[in-house]
Amino acid sequence: MVKNSTLLIITAALLVLNFIDTYLTTKYINFGPLTEANPFMDFLMECHIGIFIFFKICIVSLFISFLWINRNYKIARFALCACSCFYAGLIIWWMLVILKI
């Protein structure tokens, strides 16, 4: 079982990684040469960048909060760890895109 202190670090990392992803998405998709693959998020970005940022940060934060509240359940702990790994991989992908490796 994952300890609460470790889970707290994983959850905090997930929030930070979401903010980094939001920033990189805004910079390189809205103001750069890339396009958003998610049609719904692309629609929000086309409507207004502020709506996109607000929606992305709020929805992910609400989801993370829901998982944190339910951290006593194994599935919630697993989801927090899995999402954190996903976002870490996403940031690695962003670094590869930015550095053009």
Buried (B, 14 or more C-beta within 10 A) or exposed (E): EBEEEEBBEBBEBBBEBBBBBBEBBBEBBBEEEEEBEEEEBBEBBEEEBEEBBEBBBEEBBEBBEEBBEEBEEEEBBEBBBEBBEEBEEBBEEBEEEEEEE
